[in-house]
Amino acid sequence: MANTKSATKEIRVAEARQGRNKSVRSLTKTIVHKAESTVNKGEMEAAQTDVKAAASSLDKAAGAGIIHANAAARKKSRLTKKLNKAAATKQ
């Protein structure tokens, strides 16, 4: 329990921030999952647009400090690697 007014306010602020961050993190995970499933299905044109959207979403989340920049880079790299591998096997 908070002992001061400032501590009480900080708890409220942290909860609001946590709610915003959670929604962005959840949306980013959904977009990345959609891109992965599109790549696995082998729909190359749709997969390319989904991977591009996922990379954008990860960059925005990393820029806002919601996820770590290295985590975003790692996820983008792995997603691109999957896309390139699927494209190579498609040809």
Secondary structure, DSSP 8 states (H G I E B T S, - for coil): ---SHHHHHHHHHHHHHHHHHHHHHHHHHHHHHHHHHHHHHT-HHHHHHHHHHHHHHHHHHHHTTSS-HHHHHHHHHHHHHHHHHHHHHH-
